[in-house]
């Protein structure tokens, strides 16, 4: 099932700045082969739901390798059955 996901990953207990962890996640996103666009509070990802879920598992595993003991995730998914729709299509529809 093709979806557009909005994902926010927050490493907890690592101090007020999480930018070094976000850079690690960004590197994983860039090599995933999925269309991912970071924004100020998370990332939009376009692709098959199963692929996105595997990507999230990779991100969590990397944070574990870096010593993060707790991670807070929020995820929202949207899909269309009546037509194919990309993230760009959604933005164009409201401009």
C-alpha positions, 0 to 999 in steps of 0.5 A: 500500500502506497502512503505518505507518512509524517514521521517524528522521532525524538531521542529522549534523555540525551539533553536539550539538543538532538541535532547530532541524532537527527543527522544520523537519521537524515543519513539513513533517510538519504540512503533509503531510496524513498522520497523523504523531505525533512521539515522543522518538526519531522519528515514526510516520507512517500512509499510503500507502507512496509518499506517505511516501517522497515526504514523506521526500524533502521532509524530506531536501531541506529539510535540504539547503537548510539546509546539512546535508551528511549525514543518517542515516535509519532507517525501519521499516514495518508493514502488514496485509493481513487488515484495515485498521489505524491507529496508534491501533488498534495502541495500543488492542490492547495496552492 
